[in-house]
Amino acid sequence: MQFVGNVWKFGNDVDTDAIIPARYLNTSDPEDLAKHCMEDADPEFAKKAQDGDVIVAGKNFGCGSSREHAPIAIKAAKVSCIIAPSFARIFYRNAINIGLPIFECDEAARDIGEGDRVEIDASSGRIKNLTSGKTYQAVPFPEFMQELIDQGGLMKYVEKKVKQNG
């Protein structure tokens, strides 16, 4: 799977309150959450983000409370993937569970700038900054996790396996 998109850049320790503010947690509807995605970090994000855009952030992305709403809001906002040096553990797990690809790569997160265009090969972990021409290497997902993401998350993966096995 490959992703190509323009970059939205955020700093270190972007917490789940910045990703989807608590005042919007009265819904779990992905479309409603998408309208407020990253609102407290960048009020224009949800209005300006384009289908396939990529979030590049600093360390510890998704820290704070363990709300599943955060990766759901990002995925529903049509962000294709996230690149950061590290992710909060529960955010990492929630992202994989809903099929949101995340890539850990310190050098890429540090070098890639706001508005750059990037291409990510999920199977190899290769990240290419199409703006600068520089290439980076993230740790690729194991085959099983790639399959989870390709299926759209854990629930869709399980549903498919149940149907296959009768």
GUKOL-879966 format. One line per field, with one value per residue: residue number from 1; residue in one letter; y negated, x, z negated of N, C-alpha, C in turn. Coordinates in steps of 0.001 Angstrom, whole numbers, always signed. Example, Ala and Ser with C-alpha at 12.3 -4.5 7.8 and 13.67 -1.06 7.14 Angstrom:
// residues 2
i: c(1 2)
aa: c(a s)
n_yy: c(+5690 +2250)
n_xx: c(+13190 +12850)
n_zz: c(-7800 -7080)
ca_yy: c(+4500 +1060)
ca_xx: c(+12300 +13670)
ca_zz: c(-7800 -7140)
c_yy: c(+3300 -30)
c_xx: c(+13200 +12900)
c_zz: c(-7800 -7870)
// end
This chain:
// residues 166
i: c(1 2 3 4 5 6 7 8 9 10 11 12 13 14 15 16 17 18 19 20 21 22 23 24 25 26 27 28 29 30 31 32 33 34 35 36 37 38 39 40 41 42 43 44 45 46 47 48 49 50 51 52 53 54 55 56 57 58 59 60 61 62 63 64 65 66 67 68 69 70 71 72 73 74 75 76 77 78 79 80 81 82 83 84 85 86 87 88 89 90 91 92 93 94 95 96 97 98 99 100 101 102 103 104 105 106 107 108 109 110 111 112 113 114 115 116 117 118 119 120 121 122 123 124 125 126 127 128 129 130 131 132 133 134 135 136 137 138 139 140 141 142 143 144 145 146 147 148 149 150 151 152 153 154 155 156 157 158 159 160 161 162 163 164 165 166)
aa: c(m q f v g n v w k f g n d v d t d a i i p a r y l n t s d p e d l a k h c m e d a d p e f a k k a q d g d v i v a g k n f g c g s s r e h a p i a i k a a k v s c i i a p s f a r i f y r n a i n i g l p i f e c d e a a r d i g e g d r v e i d a s s g r i k n l t s g k t y q a v p f p e f m q e l i d q g g l m k y v e k k v k q n g)
n_yy: c(+1172 -2209 -5652 -8989 -12351 -15757 -17531 -18156 -19776 -19167 -19663 -18311 -16007 -16103 -15973 -13915 -15617 -17846 -16698 -15768 -17708 -17526 -18587 -17682 -15048 -13947 -12580 -9749 -9605 -9311 -11243 -13608 -13911 -14307 -16895 -18441 -17723 -18040 -20580 -22167 -22333 -23331 -25441 -25629 -23235 -21049 -22231 -22755 -20510 -17976 -15098 -12315 -13675 -14009 -13666 -14939 -14758 -15619 -13887 -11441 -11490 -11685 -11444 -11538 -11167 -7985 -7939 -6552 -8138 -9921 -8755 -7945 -10368 -11500 -9645 -9796 -12380 -12065 -11824 -10191 -8883 -8914 -10296 -10105 -10468 -8941 -7376 -7698 -4905 -3771 -5248 -4392 -1676 -1978 -3319 -1387 +540 -640 -849 -2929 -3958 -4340 -5654 -5261 -7337 -9098 -10822 -11517 -12783 -14961 -16312 -16705 -19175 -21491 -21451 -20121 -17503 -14096 -10595 -7420 -4112 -1540 +1193 +1465 -527 -2772 -6206 -8964 -12243 -14079 -16693 -17559 -15449 -13727 -10596 -8380 -5883 -4104 -1801 +980 +2289 +5465 +8283 +9224 +6997 +5185 +6359 +6024 +3225 +2880 +4088 +2284 +2116 +3752 +4850 +5118 +6829 +9129 +9704 +10413 +12702 +14410 +14757 +16089 +18451 +19549)
n_xx: c(+849 +533 +966 +335 +699 +75 +1797 +917 +2185 +3024 +3954 +5823 +4391 +1591 -1517 -4453 -6561 -5980 -6160 -8840 -10984 -12347 -14911 -16314 -16845 -19301 -20333 -19886 -19770 -17994 -17899 -18820 -16834 -14611 -14971 -13962 -11393 -8116 -8593 -7933 -5229 -4720 -6882 -7801 -7359 -9282 -10934 -9260 -7690 -6907 -8098 -6102 -3934 -1071 -103 +2626 +4518 +5958 +7621 +5893 +3217 -285 -581 -1933 -5363 -7011 -8774 -10610 -11665 -9802 -7906 -9944 -11140 -9025 -8651 -11199 -11089 -9839 -7087 -4236 -2122 +174 +3258 +5767 +8285 +7687 +4859 +2172 +1474 -1203 -2562 -1198 -1985 -4793 -4913 -3944 -5905 -8147 -7361 -5660 -2789 +392 +3647 +6844 +9524 +12177 +14034 +12672 +10405 +11596 +12838 +10987 +8834 +6093 +3588 +5189 +5356 +4810 +5631 +4734 +5645 +3995 +4553 +7333 +8224 +9429 +9898 +9458 +10364 +8904 +9196 +11759 +13308 +14596 +15043 +13730 +13801 +11404 +10363 +8919 +5551 +4807 +3694 +1138 +66 -12 -1968 -4183 -4448 -4848 -7342 -8929 -8964 -9160 -11765 -13008 -11187 -11506 -14201 -14007 -12390 -14081 -16171 -14767 -14049 -16428)
n_zz: c(+0 +825 -22 +823 +241 -909 -3489 -6860 -9562 -12928 -16393 -19223 -21606 -21020 -22210 -22876 -23391 -21848 -19360 -19123 -20646 -23969 -24198 -22030 -22341 -22703 -20652 -18534 -15910 -12995 -10872 -12079 -14032 -12395 -11477 -13484 -13859 -15020 -15890 -18165 -17892 -15362 -14140 -11494 -10259 -9788 -7901 -5768 -5177 -2840 -1055 -1631 -2692 -4893 -8245 -9949 -12774 -16014 -18730 -20797 -19885 -20215 -22956 -26315 -27219 -26701 -24562 -21882 -19988 -18932 -16911 -15188 -14412 -12960 -10870 -9690 -8777 -6461 -6415 -5318 -6626 -9474 -10461 -12832 -15423 -17650 -19229 -21546 -23542 -23790 -21843 -19576 -19468 -19245 -16777 -14954 -15389 -14207 -11639 -10804 -9378 -10870 -11175 -12488 -12529 -13230 -11894 -9485 -10550 -11736 -9563 -7417 -6120 -6740 -4292 -2456 -3 -294 +92 -895 -1344 -2557 -2887 -2763 -4419 -3482 -3176 -1209 -614 +1617 +2283 +1466 +2300 +617 -1072 -3562 -6164 -7725 -10262 -8877 -9017 -10474 -8516 -9356 -10747 -8662 -7133 -8818 -8716 -5950 -5693 -6944 -9656 -12917 -13537 -11000 -9851 -11455 -10911 -8197 -8390 -9846 -8044 -6003 -7265 -7932)
ca_yy: c(+0 -3463 -6880 -10210 -13486 -16959 -17419 -19063 -19568 -19460 -19512 -17215 -15808 -16458 -15063 -13574 -16795 -18691 -15958 -15922 -18288 -16821 -19139 -16998 -13607 -13498 -11799 -8834 -9609 -9730 -12479 -14732 -14059 -14832 -18352 -19100 -17096 -18910 -21939 -22948 -22462 -24195 -25607 -25553 -21913 -20279 -22925 -22826 -19221 -17309 -13637 -11757 -14431 -13266 -14402 -14687 -15372 -15312 -12687 -11186 -11889 -10976 -11236 -12000 -10145 -6840 -7959 -6044 -9204 -10647 -8209 -7923 -11716 -11682 -8810 -10335 -13628 -11598 -11775 -8840 -8268 -9814 -10020 -10745 -9661 -8000 -7543 -7187 -3476 -3476 -5822 -3477 -498 -2401 -3627 -104 +1211 -1211 -836 -4178 -3674 -5261 -5279 -5853 -7677 -10336 -11696 -12043 -13712 -16164 -16987 -17026 -20438 -21807 -21673 -19201 -16369 -12867 -9297 -6391 -2721 -884 +2528 +1381 -1580 -3851 -7515 -9861 -13619 -14398 -18095 -17687 -14295 -12926 -9361 -7959 -4511 -3783 -363 +1407 +3131 +6889 +8634 +9321 +5653 +4599 +6917 +5337 +1882 +3026 +4460 +1173 +2210 +5051 +5382 +5545 +7993 +10264 +10015 +11123 +14039 +15192 +15122 +17056 +19718 +20009)
ca_xx: c(+0 +1279 +253 +952 -90 +726 +2088 +528 +3238 +2707 +5101 +5904 +3375 +233 -2359 -5752 -7433 -5698 -6619 -10301 -11290 -13341 -16264 -16957 -16904 -20681 -20670 -18857 -19940 -16734 -18024 -18890 -15513 -13699 -15165 -13253 -10075 -6951 -9122 -7215 -3832 -4781 -8319 -8111 -7012 -10420 -11483 -8296 -7057 -7377 -8074 -4767 -2888 -269 +324 +3982 +4541 +7065 +7543 +4792 +1951 -1455 -513 -3122 -6371 -6992 -9977 -10566 -12139 -8688 -7555 -11143 -11275 -7966 -8971 -12409 -10709 -9211 -5633 -3847 -1237 +890 +4678 +6282 +9351 +7079 +3432 +1706 +1186 -2619 -2903 -626 -2858 -6088 -4747 -3870 -7205 -9133 -6799 -4960 -1357 +1299 +5035 +7824 +10775 +12643 +14655 +11631 +9573 +12389 +13215 +9871 +8219 +4698 +3336 +5939 +4594 +5520 +5144 +5075 +5388 +3704 +5135 +8774 +8518 +10186 +9239 +10182 +9914 +8904 +9591 +13218 +13966 +15246 +14349 +13884 +13368 +10654 +10216 +7647 +4689 +4802 +2658 -162 -444 -332 -3260 -5191 -4620 -5434 -8748 -9668 -8932 -9327 -13132 -13228 -10318 -12167 -15413 -13587 -11916 -15247 -16859 -13930 -14006 -17795)
ca_zz: c(+0 +897 -351 +1323 -207 -1415 -4918 -7936 -10564 -14321 -17280 -20186 -22641 -20611 -22988 -22292 -23499 -20681 -18182 -19134 -21951 -24794 -24011 -20909 -22612 -22879 -19468 -18028 -14467 -12385 -10083 -13018 -14637 -11375 -11373 -14586 -13965 -15250 -16053 -19178 -17454 -14182 -13887 -10066 -9738 -9263 -6741 -4676 -4882 -1627 -1056 -1425 -3372 -5871 -9431 -10423 -14100 -16904 -19576 -21721 -19285 -20734 -24403 -27030 -27505 -25782 -23735 -20511 -19104 -18314 -15593 -14341 -13846 -11960 -9704 -9065 -8115 -5220 -6523 -4896 -7610 -10365 -10661 -14039 -16025 -18586 -19496 -22831 -23370 -23549 -20542 -18582 -19398 -18716 -15355 -14230 -15510 -13280 -10288 -10492 -9343 -11547 -10899 -13391 -11863 -13832 -10897 -8594 -11314 -11969 -8317 -6522 -6506 -6429 -2870 -1599 +530 -636 +565 -1875 -961 -3830 -3000 -2992 -5391 -2829 -3127 -316 -533 +3044 +2411 +1338 +2897 -420 -1432 -4950 -6399 -8939 -10465 -8268 -9841 -10151 -7542 -10021 -11016 -7363 -6734 -9634 -8169 -4615 -5844 -7536 -11110 -13565 -13414 -9616 -9660 -12113 -10134 -6985 -8779 -10250 -6799 -5286 -7991 -8119)
c_yy: c(-1234 -4635 -8046 -11368 -14648 -16911 -18563 -18773 -20020 -19139 -18272 -17183 -16329 -15461 -14876 -14721 -17758 -18026 -16052 -16416 -17588 -17327 -18471 -15494 -13094 -12744 -10825 -8710 -10130 -11034 -13719 -14980 -14684 -16347 -19123 -18538 -18152 -20362 -22777 -23074 -23406 -24325 -25470 -24147 -21210 -20912 -22817 -21495 -18575 -15797 -13146 -12521 -13587 -14185 -13962 -15451 -14994 -14082 -12649 -11652 -11046 -10702 -11761 -10859 -9107 -6809 -7457 -7109 -9859 -10030 -8126 -9277 -11946 -10893 -9360 -11664 -13339 -11722 -10351 -8131 -9352 -9340 -10786 -9895 -8604 -8370 -7073 -5766 -3187 -4079 -4906 -2290 -868 -2704 -2341 +574 +637 -1305 -2147 -3910 -4770 -4741 -6013 -6070 -9062 -11305 -12320 -13083 -15032 -16987 -17464 -18255 -20547 -22085 -20813 -18111 -15119 -11644 -8252 -5034 -1930 +461 +2489 +383 -2751 -5098 -8390 -11235 -14017 -15849 -18246 -16568 -13375 -11720 -8963 -6526 -4389 -2263 +51 +2258 +4589 +7203 +8670 +7934 +4923 +5090 +6266 +3961 +1953 +3338 +3333 +1246 +3598 +5645 +5879 +6767 +9245 +10682 +10811 +12542 +14948 +15660 +16189 +18433 +20278 +20100)
c_xx: c(+894 +368 +1036 +79 +751 +772 +1492 +1496 +2780 +3919 +5052 +4667 +1991 -702 -3732 -6755 -7200 -6220 -8136 -10689 -12452 -14760 -17011 -17112 -18310 -21182 -19540 -18971 -18658 -16818 -18102 -17530 -14521 -13796 -14365 -11852 -8971 -7351 -8349 -5724 -3730 -6250 -8721 -7934 -8195 -11024 -10570 -7659 -7721 -7274 -6658 -3647 -2258 +42 +1744 +4104 +5803 +6785 +6272 +3439 +817 -1412 -1797 -4090 -6426 -8168 -9740 -10980 -10995 -8273 -8756 -11317 -10253 -8278 -10184 -12140 -9930 -7684 -5210 -2984 -561 +2335 +5113 +7431 +8805 +5615 +3139 +1194 -270 -3082 -2407 -1574 -4223 -6004 -4720 -5238 -8265 -8591 -6170 -3462 -532 +2716 +5968 +9135 +11209 +13176 +13620 +10784 +10296 +12582 +12052 +9136 +6758 +4563 +4159 +5001 +5426 +4837 +5639 +4693 +5224 +4399 +6638 +9138 +9284 +9314 +10078 +9539 +10023 +9313 +11106 +13985 +14627 +14375 +14706 +13384 +12683 +10630 +8890 +6840 +4908 +3610 +1259 -754 -775 -1694 -4400 -5496 -5298 -6925 -9587 -9761 -9265 -10721 -13405 -12377 -10989 -13420 -15064 -13146 -13084 -16001 -16090 -13996 -15376 -18190)
c_zz: c(+0 +588 +226 +875 -661 -2931 -5731 -9067 -11945 -15184 -18150 -21082 -22264 -21303 -22343 -22421 -22337 -19408 -18043 -20533 -22656 -24571 -22860 -21139 -22881 -21648 -19163 -16513 -13808 -11597 -10971 -13665 -13660 -11266 -12423 -14795 -14046 -15531 -17070 -18870 -16259 -13793 -12417 -9490 -9076 -8013 -5527 -4289 -3668 -1785 -755 -2094 -4477 -7047 -9758 -11731 -14858 -17749 -20415 -21192 -19861 -22217 -25045 -27254 -26391 -24821 -22314 -19509 -18339 -16970 -14649 -13660 -12740 -10696 -8959 -8354 -6828 -5221 -6211 -5925 -8447 -10465 -11900 -14581 -16981 -18800 -20908 -22603 -23051 -22227 -19430 -18373 -18810 -17219 -14528 -14247 -14574 -11854 -9859 -10518 -10023 -11379 -11845 -12638 -12334 -12782 -9961 -9316 -11558 -10693 -7455 -7033 -6121 -4928 -1934 -1105 +280 -43 -425 -1324 -2256 -3972 -3273 -4085 -4793 -2749 -2215 -351 +930 +3293 +2397 +2035 +1887 -798 -2863 -5091 -7748 -9080 -9848 -9248 -9487 -9248 -8169 -10267 -9718 -6895 -7523 -9054 -6803 -4683 -6445 -9043 -11618 -13364 -11998 -9286 -10242 -11340 -8881 -7318 -9166 -9001 -6025 -5942 -8339 -9511)
// end
